[in-house]
Amino acid sequence: LHARYVLNLLHETRKHLKQLPNISHVSTCYSEEVTVCGDLHGQLDDLFLIFYKNGLPSPSKSYVFNGDFVDRGKQSLEILVILFTFLLIYPKEVHLNRGNHEDHMVNLRYGFTKEVMQKYKVHGKKILKMFQNVF
């Protein structure tokens, strides 16, 4: 995805998240279900498997993602692009909780910083700064 679109997505995500309270309350009735996921750690195939088995986020399919989206795996950036896009499309059905890996110092140690810099050589620093702002 071109850097311009990544930065635009991050800007819109940040704007949306700033409007939300620090604590999210997710409730459902007996006839609905909420899929709770955690610790994707850059494993895009795991996210695709979750969506394959449970369906994509939609007005009738709610998800809570409990952080640790990035680091360790090779496709952290793609996971964030997908999750942030679904968050903006379905803000009442997609909930993102920050994990300890959504932190600048952890990203330096476990790979997310390196991944972004390899994928976006020209605009990598700007994209990283915006990710940290969103986190």
HELIX and SHEET records of a PDB file:
HELIX    1   1 ALA A    3  LYS A   18  1                                  16    
HELIX    2   2 LEU A   44  ASN A   54  1                                  11    
HELIX    3   3 SER A   76  ILE A   89  1                                  14    
HELIX    4   4 HIS A  104  TYR A  110  1                                   7    
HELIX    5   5 PHE A  112  LYS A  119  1                                   8    
HELIX    6   6 GLY A  124  VAL A  134  1                                  11    
SHEET    1   A 3 VAL A  34  CYS A  37  0                                        
SHEET    2   A 3 SER A  62  ASN A  66  1                                        
SHEET    3   A 3 VAL A  94  ASN A  97  1                                        
END                                                                             
